[in-house]
Amino acid sequence: MTEQITAATLGEMFSLAGRTALVTGAGRGLGRGMAEALAAAGADVVCADRTAGSSRETAAAIRALGRKAWEVQADLTDRPALMALADEAERATGGIDILINCGGTIARYPAAEYPDEAWDMVLRTNLDGTFILCRQLGAAMLKRGRGKIINIASLLAFQGGVTVPAYTASKHAVAGLTKALANEWAGLGVQVNAIAPGYMMTDNTVRLREDPKRYAEITARIPAGRWGMPLDLGGAAVFLASAASDYVNGHVLVVDGGWMAR
């Protein structure tokens, strides 16, 4: 017999009331958009960003919604600091239920001239930082028998891009890591999924948007006819963080205005 879904039960499925999230890169852009969306759905949020104080406005917006917010500094290339951050977030909040690994970086150079230090910085930030937090907070979620992890991939988890080999490699790896963790943890109550944003209006795309030719070419290829905004990821983040996605595991959800379908 199939259970009936009512307006009340549907609302409960998407509610994040009583849940606590940790979002990296929460000070601006996509991280801020998703942190505020989680709070609007009822979650308290630990706002992590690379620079001390950079999450202040995000935390204030979350508190204005009636939710708790914490501001923490997170250098995603510093493994011991990340492990300490995860432990402190668990203690301070009573337990992280939702992890969104949004913090990341990009460096643009022709592949034949790509500096080792840029490669190391991008991979340590985008891949190593993501894995460390997945491992540390995922272990705590497994002990409780429930949790949601959302990694931020990219269209370049499917494509190659130009002059961004480290970023492309890191985002392919994030997609693979998401699936590997889902294979291990799905049966233990922890769902691990990813969001692959399309071309978004963020700091990472400033150089592209300042090039009139590239901006026009990219915009023309997006069926929606526009670049995405940070809040365009809000609904996807709430869905993957909520009970509505309890049977969704190892999925990379593309939010791109139709780019990949073109």
C-alpha positions in Angstrom: 0.0 0.0 0.0 1.4 3.4 -1.0 1.6 6.1 1.6 -0.3 9.2 0.7 1.6 12.5 0.6 -0.3 15.5 2.0 0.6 19.1 2.1 1.6 18.7 5.7 3.9 15.7 5.1 5.4 17.3 2.0 6.3 20.3 4.1 7.9 18.1 6.7 9.9 16.3 4.0 11.6 19.6 3.0 11.8 21.1 6.5 15.3 21.4 8.0 13.9 22.4 11.5 16.1 21.0 14.2 19.0 20.5 11.9 22.5 22.1 11.9 24.6 22.6 8.8 28.2 23.5 8.2 28.8 25.4 4.9 32.3 26.2 3.6 32.7 29.2 1.4 29.7 30.7 3.2 30.9 34.3 3.1 29.9 35.0 -0.4 28.6 33.7 -3.7 27.2 30.2 -4.0 28.1 29.3 -0.4 26.2 32.3 1.0 23.2 31.6 -1.2 23.0 28.0 0.0 23.6 28.9 3.7 20.8 31.4 3.7 18.5 28.9 1.9 19.1 26.2 4.5 18.3 28.7 7.2 15.1 29.7 5.5 14.2 26.1 5.6 14.8 26.0 9.3 18.4 25.0 9.8 21.0 26.6 12.1 24.3 27.2 10.2 28.0 27.2 10.9 29.4 29.6 8.3 32.9 28.8 7.4 35.1 30.9 5.2 38.8 31.4 4.5 39.1 34.8 6.0 38.1 35.7 9.5 35.1 37.9 9.5 34.1 37.3 5.9 31.0 35.4 6.9 29.6 38.2 9.1 27.0 39.3 6.7 25.8 35.8 6.0 25.6 35.0 9.7 23.6 38.2 10.2 21.1 37.3 7.5 20.7 33.9 9.0 20.0 35.3 12.5 17.5 37.7 10.9 15.6 34.6 9.8 15.4 33.5 13.5 18.1 30.8 13.2 21.4 30.4 15.0 24.6 31.1 13.1 28.3 30.6 13.9 31.2 32.3 12.1 34.4 30.2 11.7 37.6 30.5 9.8 38.6 27.6 7.5 41.7 27.3 5.4 40.8 24.4 3.2 44.5 23.7 2.5 45.4 23.2 6.2 44.5 19.6 7.1 45.1 19.8 10.9 43.1 23.0 11.0 40.2 21.4 9.1 40.2 18.4 11.4 40.2 20.7 14.5 37.4 22.8 12.9 35.2 19.7 12.4 35.7 18.6 16.0 35.0 22.0 17.3 31.8 22.4 15.2 30.6 19.0 16.5 31.1 20.1 20.1 29.8 23.6 19.7 26.6 22.7 18.0 25.8 19.3 19.4 26.3 17.7 16.0 26.5 18.6 12.3 23.6 17.1 10.4 24.4 18.7 7.0 27.7 19.4 5.4 28.0 21.5 2.2 31.5 21.6 0.8 31.3 24.8 -1.3 34.6 26.5 -0.6 37.0 26.3 -3.6 39.4 28.2 -5.8 40.5 28.3 -9.5 43.7 29.4 -11.2 43.8 30.0 -15.0 47.0 29.3 -17.0 47.6 27.5 -20.3 48.2 23.9 -19.5 51.8 23.9 -20.9 52.7 26.7 -18.6 50.7 25.6 -15.5 52.7 26.3 -12.3 53.2 23.5 -9.8 52.2 25.8 -7.0 48.9 26.7 -8.6 48.1 23.0 -9.3 48.9 22.1 -5.6 46.8 25.0 -4.3 43.7 24.2 -6.4 43.8 20.4 -5.7 44.5 20.9 -1.9 41.6 23.3 -1.7 39.0 21.8 -3.9 39.7 18.1 -3.4 41.7 17.5 -0.2 39.7 20.0 1.8 36.4 18.4 0.7 37.6 14.9 1.6 38.9 15.9 5.0 35.6 17.4 6.0 33.6 14.5 4.5 35.8 12.1 6.4 35.7 13.9 9.8 32.0 14.9 9.8 30.9 11.8 7.9 32.3 9.6 10.7 30.2 11.5 13.3 27.1 11.2 11.1 27.7 7.5 10.7 27.7 7.1 14.5 24.4 8.9 14.7 23.0 6.9 11.8 22.0 9.9 9.7 23.4 12.8 7.8 23.5 14.7 4.5 26.7 15.7 2.6 26.5 17.9 -0.4 29.7 18.5 -2.4 30.0 21.2 -5.0 31.2 19.9 -8.3 30.9 21.8 -11.6 30.0 21.5 -15.2 33.8 20.8 -15.5 33.1 17.5 -13.7 31.8 16.5 -17.2 33.7 18.7 -19.6 37.3 19.8 -19.9 37.3 23.6 -19.9 40.1 25.7 -21.2 43.2 26.9 -19.2 41.8 25.4 -16.0 43.3 21.8 -15.8 43.7 21.8 -12.1 40.2 23.0 -11.5 38.8 20.5 -14.0 40.8 17.6 -12.4 39.6 18.6 -9.0 35.9 18.7 -9.9 36.0 15.4 -11.8 37.6 14.0 -8.5 34.9 15.6 -6.4 32.2 13.9 -8.5 34.0 10.5 -8.1 34.6 11.0 -4.4 30.8 11.7 -4.0 30.0 8.4 -5.6 32.6 6.5 -3.7 31.4 7.8 -0.3 27.7 7.2 -1.3 28.6 3.5 -2.0 29.9 3.1 1.5 27.5 5.2 3.5 24.1 5.0 1.8 23.0 1.9 3.7 24.1 3.5 7.0 21.8 6.5 6.9 24.2 9.1 5.3 23.4 10.4 1.9 26.3 11.9 -0.2 25.4 13.8 -3.3 26.8 16.7 -5.3 25.6 19.8 -7.1 27.3 20.8 -10.4 26.6 24.5 -11.0 26.7 25.9 -14.5 28.0 29.4 -15.3 27.2 31.5 -12.2 27.6 35.1 -11.3 30.4 34.7 -8.8 34.0 35.9 -8.2 35.3 32.8 -10.0 33.8 33.9 -13.3 34.7 37.6 -13.2 37.4 37.2 -15.9 35.0 35.4 -18.2 32.3 38.0 -17.7 34.7 40.8 -18.4 35.5 39.4 -21.8 32.6 40.6 -24.0 33.1 37.9 -26.6 33.3 35.0 -24.2 30.4 36.3 -22.1 28.2 36.5 -25.2 29.3 33.1 -26.5 28.5 31.4 -23.1 25.2 33.2 -22.6 24.0 32.2 -26.1 24.6 28.5 -25.3 22.6 28.6 -22.0 19.0 27.7 -22.9 17.7 29.7 -19.9 19.3 32.8 -21.5 21.1 33.9 -18.4 23.9 33.1 -16.0 22.9 31.6 -12.7 22.7 33.5 -9.4 23.8 32.1 -6.0 20.2 31.7 -4.9 19.5 29.5 -7.9 21.3 26.7 -6.0 19.1 27.3 -2.9 16.3 24.9 -3.8 18.7 22.1 -4.9 20.6 22.5 -1.6 17.5 22.3 0.5 16.3 19.3 -1.4 19.5 17.4 -1.0 19.8 18.4 2.7 16.3 17.3 3.6 14.3 14.1 4.1 12.9 14.6 0.6 16.2 13.2 -0.8 16.6 10.2 1.5 16.6 7.8 -1.4 19.0 9.9 -3.5 22.6 8.7 -3.2 25.8 9.4 -5.2 24.0 11.8 -7.6 25.5 14.8 -9.3 22.7 17.3 -9.7 23.4 19.7 -12.6 22.0 23.2 -12.0 23.0 25.0 -15.2 20.0 26.6 -17.0 20.1 23.7 -19.5 23.7 23.9 -20.6 24.4 20.2 -20.4 21.2 19.4 -22.4 22.3 21.6 -25.3 
